[in-house]
Amino acid sequence: MRLIDEVRRRGKAAILPVLCTSAIVYFGYYLIYGGQGLYAYARLRQQVEIAQNVVKSTAAARDRLAQRIALLQPDHIDPDMLSELARRDLNLAQPDDLVIFFYGRASNGPAAAKFH
């Protein structure tokens, strides 16, 4: 009888520390591995960084296109841009130009080359 009473007494005394330890372990686990935990936060930061890089590269491409479009305004056409477009779209060349053909790489035909 004495042994059973001692186990009951110590068991009652151990309930609170066991529950507190269990709560700490539970919340600690979800703090690290949960849907809004530290690993999820790190993944989201990485995705944000990738998206910011995409935005920067897209903005740079947009700026390059805006510059090219500005050169083709109806009231002021840049002669170099007009020459570049005519050569590319109409497959034209000057008599002293060196022409290099890229077969199978361009979408406008076998003799079309891309200008950048």
Backbone as JSON Lines, residues from 0, in Angstrom:
{"i":0,"aa":"M","n":[0.8,-1.19,0.0],"ca":[0.0,0.0,0.0],"c":[0.85,1.25,0.0]}
{"i":1,"aa":"R","n":[1.89,1.2,0.76],"ca":[2.73,2.35,0.84],"c":[3.37,2.69,-0.5]}
{"i":2,"aa":"L","n":[3.74,1.7,-1.27],"ca":[4.35,1.9,-2.58],"c":[3.35,2.55,-3.54]}
{"i":3,"aa":"I","n":[2.13,2.1,-3.52],"ca":[1.09,2.65,-4.4],"c":[0.83,4.11,-4.04]}
{"i":4,"aa":"D","n":[0.76,4.42,-2.75],"ca":[0.54,5.81,-2.33],"c":[1.7,6.71,-2.77]}
{"i":5,"aa":"E","n":[2.91,6.18,-2.66],"ca":[4.08,6.97,-3.08],"c":[4.06,7.22,-4.58]}
{"i":6,"aa":"V","n":[3.69,6.22,-5.39],"ca":[3.61,6.39,-6.85],"c":[2.54,7.41,-7.19]}
{"i":7,"aa":"R","n":[1.39,7.36,-6.53],"ca":[0.32,8.33,-6.79],"c":[0.78,9.75,-6.45]}
{"i":8,"aa":"R","n":[1.43,9.9,-5.33],"ca":[1.88,11.22,-4.91],"c":[2.91,11.79,-5.89]}
{"i":9,"aa":"R","n":[3.86,10.99,-6.29],"ca":[4.88,11.46,-7.24],"c":[4.28,11.64,-8.64]}
{"i":10,"aa":"G","n":[3.33,10.83,-9.0],"ca":[2.66,10.97,-10.3],"c":[1.91,12.28,-10.39]}
{"i":11,"aa":"K","n":[1.22,12.65,-9.3],"ca":[0.5,13.94,-9.29],"c":[1.48,15.1,-9.37]}
{"i":12,"aa":"A","n":[2.61,14.95,-8.76],"ca":[3.6,16.03,-8.77],"c":[4.27,16.14,-10.15]}
{"i":13,"aa":"A","n":[4.3,15.05,-10.9],"ca":[4.97,15.05,-12.21],"c":[4.05,15.48,-13.35]}
{"i":14,"aa":"I","n":[2.76,15.57,-13.1],"ca":[1.82,15.88,-14.19],"c":[2.09,17.27,-14.77]}
{"i":15,"aa":"L","n":[2.24,18.27,-13.94],"ca":[2.45,19.63,-14.43],"c":[3.75,19.76,-15.22]}
{"i":16,"aa":"P","n":[4.89,19.27,-14.75],"ca":[6.11,19.37,-15.57],"c":[6.02,18.61,-16.89]}
{"i":17,"aa":"V","n":[5.36,17.47,-16.89],"ca":[5.2,16.69,-18.13],"c":[4.32,17.45,-19.11]}
{"i":18,"aa":"L","n":[3.23,18.04,-18.64],"ca":[2.36,18.81,-19.53],"c":[3.08,20.05,-20.07]}
{"i":19,"aa":"C","n":[3.81,20.74,-19.22],"ca":[4.56,21.93,-19.68],"c":[5.63,21.54,-20.7]}
{"i":20,"aa":"T","n":[6.35,20.47,-20.43],"ca":[7.37,20.01,-21.37],"c":[6.74,19.61,-22.7]}
{"i":21,"aa":"S","n":[5.61,18.92,-22.65],"ca":[4.9,18.53,-23.87],"c":[4.46,19.75,-24.67]}
{"i":22,"aa":"A","n":[3.93,20.77,-23.98],"ca":[3.5,21.99,-24.67],"c":[4.69,22.7,-25.31]}
{"i":23,"aa":"I","n":[5.81,22.76,-24.61],"ca":[7.01,23.41,-25.16],"c":[7.5,22.66,-26.39]}
{"i":24,"aa":"V","n":[7.53,21.34,-26.33],"ca":[7.96,20.54,-27.48],"c":[7.0,20.73,-28.65]}
{"i":25,"aa":"Y","n":[5.71,20.72,-28.39],"ca":[4.69,20.88,-29.44],"c":[4.85,22.23,-30.14]}
{"i":26,"aa":"F","n":[4.88,23.3,-29.36],"ca":[4.97,24.63,-29.96],"c":[6.35,24.87,-30.59]}
{"i":27,"aa":"G","n":[7.37,24.3,-30.0],"ca":[8.71,24.42,-30.59],"c":[8.8,23.74,-31.95]}
{"i":28,"aa":"Y","n":[8.18,22.56,-32.04],"ca":[8.17,21.85,-33.33],"c":[7.48,22.69,-34.39]}
{"i":29,"aa":"Y","n":[6.29,23.21,-34.09],"ca":[5.56,24.0,-35.08],"c":[6.19,25.37,-35.32]}
{"i":30,"aa":"L","n":[6.96,25.85,-34.37],"ca":[7.71,27.08,-34.6],"c":[8.75,26.89,-35.7]}
{"i":31,"aa":"I","n":[9.33,25.71,-35.75],"ca":[10.37,25.43,-36.74],"c":[9.8,24.82,-38.01]}
{"i":32,"aa":"Y","n":[8.97,23.79,-37.89],"ca":[8.53,23.02,-39.05],"c":[7.09,23.29,-39.48]}
{"i":33,"aa":"G","n":[6.38,24.13,-38.8],"ca":[4.97,24.36,-39.11],"c":[4.78,25.11,-40.42]}
{"i":34,"aa":"G","n":[3.53,25.25,-40.82],"ca":[3.2,25.93,-42.06],"c":[3.65,27.39,-42.09]}
{"i":35,"aa":"Q","n":[3.76,28.02,-40.94],"ca":[4.24,29.39,-40.85],"c":[5.49,29.46,-39.99]}
{"i":36,"aa":"G","n":[6.24,28.36,-39.96],"ca":[7.44,28.28,-39.13],"c":[8.66,28.86,-39.81]}
{"i":37,"aa":"L","n":[9.81,28.58,-39.21],"ca":[11.05,29.15,-39.7],"c":[11.44,28.62,-41.08]}
{"i":38,"aa":"Y","n":[11.22,27.33,-41.33],"ca":[11.54,26.78,-42.65],"c":[10.62,27.37,-43.72]}
{"i":39,"aa":"A","n":[9.36,27.52,-43.41],"ca":[8.42,28.13,-44.35],"c":[8.82,29.58,-44.62]}
{"i":40,"aa":"Y","n":[9.24,30.28,-43.59],"ca":[9.68,31.67,-43.74],"c":[10.91,31.75,-44.64]}
{"i":41,"aa":"A","n":[11.86,30.83,-44.47],"ca":[13.06,30.81,-45.3],"c":[12.7,30.53,-46.76]}
{"i":42,"aa":"R","n":[11.78,29.59,-46.99],"ca":[11.33,29.3,-48.36],"c":[10.67,30.51,-48.99]}
{"i":43,"aa":"L","n":[9.83,31.2,-48.23],"ca":[9.14,32.38,-48.76],"c":[10.14,33.49,-49.08]}
{"i":44,"aa":"R","n":[11.14,33.68,-48.24],"ca":[12.16,34.7,-48.52],"c":[12.91,34.37,-49.8]}
{"i":45,"aa":"Q","n":[13.19,33.08,-50.0],"ca":[13.88,32.65,-51.21],"c":[13.0,32.9,-52.43]}
{"i":46,"aa":"Q","n":[11.71,32.6,-52.33],"ca":[10.8,32.85,-53.44],"c":[10.66,34.34,-53.73]}
{"i":47,"aa":"V","n":[10.66,35.16,-52.7],"ca":[10.59,36.61,-52.89],"c":[11.84,37.1,-53.6]}
{"i":48,"aa":"E","n":[12.99,36.59,-53.22],"ca":[14.23,36.99,-53.87],"c":[14.23,36.61,-55.35]}
{"i":49,"aa":"I","n":[13.77,35.42,-55.66],"ca":[13.68,34.98,-57.05],"c":[12.71,35.87,-57.83]}
{"i":50,"aa":"A","n":[11.56,36.18,-57.23],"ca":[10.58,37.04,-57.89],"c":[11.13,38.44,-58.11]}
{"i":51,"aa":"Q","n":[11.89,38.97,-57.16],"ca":[12.49,40.29,-57.33],"c":[13.51,40.29,-58.47]}
{"i":52,"aa":"N","n":[14.26,39.2,-58.6],"ca":[15.2,39.1,-59.72],"c":[14.47,39.05,-61.05]}
{"i":53,"aa":"V","n":[13.35,38.34,-61.09],"ca":[12.54,38.29,-62.32],"c":[12.0,39.67,-62.65]}
{"i":54,"aa":"V","n":[11.54,40.39,-61.63],"ca":[11.01,41.74,-61.85],"c":[12.1,42.65,-62.4]}
{"i":55,"aa":"K","n":[13.31,42.56,-61.84],"ca":[14.42,43.4,-62.32],"c":[14.75,43.09,-63.76]}
{"i":56,"aa":"S","n":[14.85,41.81,-64.11],"ca":[15.21,41.47,-65.48],"c":[14.09,41.84,-66.45]}
{"i":57,"aa":"T","n":[12.84,41.69,-66.02],"ca":[11.72,42.08,-66.87],"c":[11.68,43.59,-67.06]}
{"i":58,"aa":"A","n":[11.96,44.34,-66.01],"ca":[12.0,45.8,-66.12],"c":[13.12,46.24,-67.05]}
{"i":59,"aa":"A","n":[14.27,45.58,-66.99],"ca":[15.38,45.92,-67.88],"c":[15.01,45.63,-69.33]}
{"i":60,"aa":"A","n":[14.36,44.48,-69.57],"ca":[13.93,44.15,-70.93],"c":[12.89,45.16,-71.42]}
{"i":61,"aa":"R","n":[11.97,45.55,-70.53],"ca":[10.96,46.54,-70.9],"c":[11.6,47.87,-71.25]}
{"i":62,"aa":"D","n":[12.61,48.27,-70.48],"ca":[13.3,49.52,-70.76],"c":[14.02,49.48,-72.11]}
{"i":63,"aa":"R","n":[14.66,48.32,-72.41],"ca":[15.32,48.19,-73.72],"c":[14.31,48.3,-74.85]}
{"i":64,"aa":"L","n":[13.16,47.65,-74.69],"ca":[12.12,47.73,-75.72],"c":[11.56,49.15,-75.84]}
{"i":65,"aa":"A","n":[11.41,49.82,-74.71],"ca":[10.91,51.2,-74.75],"c":[11.88,52.1,-75.49]}
{"i":66,"aa":"Q","n":[13.18,51.89,-75.32],"ca":[14.16,52.67,-76.06],"c":[14.06,52.41,-77.56]}
{"i":67,"aa":"R","n":[13.9,51.14,-77.92],"ca":[13.79,50.81,-79.35],"c":[12.51,51.38,-79.94]}
{"i":68,"aa":"I","n":[11.43,51.35,-79.17],"ca":[10.17,51.91,-79.65],"c":[10.29,53.42,-79.81]}
{"i":69,"aa":"A","n":[10.99,54.06,-78.88],"ca":[11.16,55.51,-78.97],"c":[11.92,55.9,-80.23]}
{"i":70,"aa":"L","n":[12.79,55.03,-80.72],"ca":[13.53,55.31,-81.94],"c":[12.67,55.2,-83.19]}
{"i":71,"aa":"L","n":[11.48,54.62,-83.07],"ca":[10.6,54.41,-84.22],"c":[9.35,55.28,-84.18]}
{"i":72,"aa":"Q","n":[9.38,56.37,-83.47],"ca":[8.22,57.26,-83.42],"c":[8.0,57.87,-84.81]}
{"i":73,"aa":"P","n":[6.74,58.06,-85.22],"ca":[6.46,58.55,-86.57],"c":[7.07,59.93,-86.86]}
{"i":74,"aa":"D","n":[7.17,60.79,-85.88],"ca":[7.72,62.12,-86.14],"c":[9.24,62.13,-86.16]}
{"i":75,"aa":"H","n":[9.87,61.07,-85.63],"ca":[11.33,61.02,-85.61],"c":[11.76,59.56,-85.67]}
{"i":76,"aa":"I","n":[12.16,59.13,-86.85],"ca":[12.61,57.75,-87.02],"c":[14.13,57.76,-87.09]}
{"i":77,"aa":"D","n":[14.75,56.96,-86.25],"ca":[16.2,56.85,-86.25],"c":[16.65,56.08,-87.49]}
{"i":78,"aa":"P","n":[17.55,56.64,-88.29],"ca":[17.98,55.95,-89.51],"c":[18.64,54.61,-89.25]}
{"i":79,"aa":"D","n":[19.4,54.5,-88.16],"ca":[20.05,53.22,-87.86],"c":[19.02,52.15,-87.53]}
{"i":80,"aa":"M","n":[17.99,52.52,-86.77],"ca":[16.95,51.56,-86.41],"c":[16.17,51.15,-87.66]}
{"i":81,"aa":"L","n":[15.88,52.1,-88.53],"ca":[15.17,51.79,-89.77],"c":[15.99,50.85,-90.64]}
{"i":82,"aa":"S","n":[17.28,51.09,-90.72],"ca":[18.16,50.22,-91.49],"c":[18.2,48.82,-90.89]}
{"i":83,"aa":"E","n":[18.29,48.75,-89.57],"ca":[18.32,47.44,-88.9],"c":[17.05,46.65,-89.16]}
{"i":84,"aa":"L","n":[15.91,47.31,-89.03],"ca":[14.64,46.61,-89.25],"c":[14.47,46.19,-90.71]}
{"i":85,"aa":"A","n":[14.88,47.05,-91.64],"ca":[14.77,46.69,-93.05],"c":[15.66,45.5,-93.38]}
{"i":86,"aa":"R","n":[16.87,45.51,-92.85],"ca":[17.77,44.38,-93.11],"c":[17.23,43.09,-92.52]}
{"i":87,"aa":"R","n":[16.69,43.18,-91.3],"ca":[16.19,41.96,-90.65],"c":[14.92,41.45,-91.3]}
{"i":88,"aa":"D","n":[13.94,42.32,-91.49],"ca":[12.63,41.86,-91.97],"c":[12.59,41.59,-93.46]}
{"i":89,"aa":"L","n":[13.37,42.34,-94.25],"ca":[13.33,42.17,-95.7],"c":[14.53,41.42,-96.24]}
{"i":90,"aa":"N","n":[15.4,40.98,-95.34],"ca":[16.62,40.26,-95.73],"c":[17.44,41.07,-96.73]}
{"i":91,"aa":"L","n":[17.62,42.35,-96.46],"ca":[18.39,43.24,-97.32],"c":[19.8,43.38,-96.78]}
{"i":92,"aa":"A","n":[20.74,43.71,-97.66],"ca":[22.12,43.94,-97.25],"c":[22.75,44.93,-98.21]}
{"i":93,"aa":"Q","n":[23.75,45.64,-97.72],"ca":[24.52,46.55,-98.56],"c":[25.5,45.71,-99.38]}
{"i":94,"aa":"P","n":[25.96,46.24,-100.5],"ca":[26.9,45.46,-101.33],"c":[28.2,45.1,-100.61]}
{"i":95,"aa":"D","n":[28.63,45.91,-99.66],"ca":[29.88,45.62,-98.97],"c":[29.67,44.9,-97.63]}
{"i":96,"aa":"D","n":[28.45,44.46,-97.32],"ca":[28.17,43.74,-96.08],"c":[28.58,42.28,-96.18]}
{"i":97,"aa":"L","n":[29.02,41.75,-95.08],"ca":[29.3,40.33,-94.98],"c":[28.07,39.67,-94.38]}
{"i":98,"aa":"V","n":[27.49,38.71,-95.08],"ca":[26.25,38.07,-94.65],"c":[26.58,36.66,-94.17]}
{"i":99,"aa":"I","n":[26.1,36.34,-92.97],"ca":[26.29,35.01,-92.4],"c":[24.92,34.38,-92.24]}
{"i":100,"aa":"F","n":[24.73,33.21,-92.8],"ca":[23.44,32.53,-92.76],"c":[23.42,31.54,-91.6]}
{"i":101,"aa":"F","n":[22.32,31.58,-90.83],"ca":[22.1,30.64,-89.73],"c":[20.94,29.74,-90.13]}
{"i":102,"aa":"Y","n":[21.22,28.51,-90.48],"ca":[20.17,27.6,-90.92],"c":[19.53,26.91,-89.72]}
{"i":103,"aa":"G","n":[18.19,26.95,-89.69],"ca":[17.45,26.23,-88.67],"c":[17.37,26.93,-87.33]}
{"i":104,"aa":"R","n":[17.9,28.14,-87.19],"ca":[17.88,28.81,-85.9],"c":[16.89,29.96,-85.85]}
{"i":105,"aa":"A","n":[16.57,30.57,-86.96],"ca":[15.69,31.73,-86.96],"c":[14.28,31.3,-87.34]}
{"i":106,"aa":"S","n":[13.32,32.1,-86.92],"ca":[11.93,31.74,-87.19],"c":[11.42,32.3,-88.51]}
{"i":107,"aa":"N","n":[12.14,33.25,-89.13],"ca":[11.68,33.88,-90.36],"c":[12.17,33.16,-91.61]}
{"i":108,"aa":"G","n":[12.82,32.06,-91.49],"ca":[13.33,31.35,-92.65],"c":[14.8,31.03,-92.44]}
{"i":109,"aa":"P","n":[15.38,30.31,-93.39],"ca":[16.77,29.86,-93.21],"c":[17.78,31.0,-93.28]}
{"i":110,"aa":"A","n":[17.47,32.1,-93.96],"ca":[18.46,33.15,-94.13],"c":[18.3,34.29,-93.15]}
{"i":111,"aa":"A","n":[17.28,34.22,-92.28],"ca":[17.03,35.32,-91.36],"c":[17.96,35.23,-90.16]}
{"i":112,"aa":"A","n":[18.43,36.36,-89.71],"ca":[19.29,36.42,-88.53],"c":[18.68,37.39,-87.53]}
{"i":113,"aa":"K","n":[18.89,37.12,-86.27],"ca":[18.35,38.01,-85.24],"c":[19.35,39.09,-84.93]}
{"i":114,"aa":"F","n":[18.85,40.3,-84.77],"ca":[19.67,41.42,-84.35],"c":[19.34,41.75,-82.92]}
{"i":115,"aa":"H","n":[20.35,42.03,-82.12],"ca":[20.13,42.38,-80.72],"c":[20.63,43.75,-80.45]}
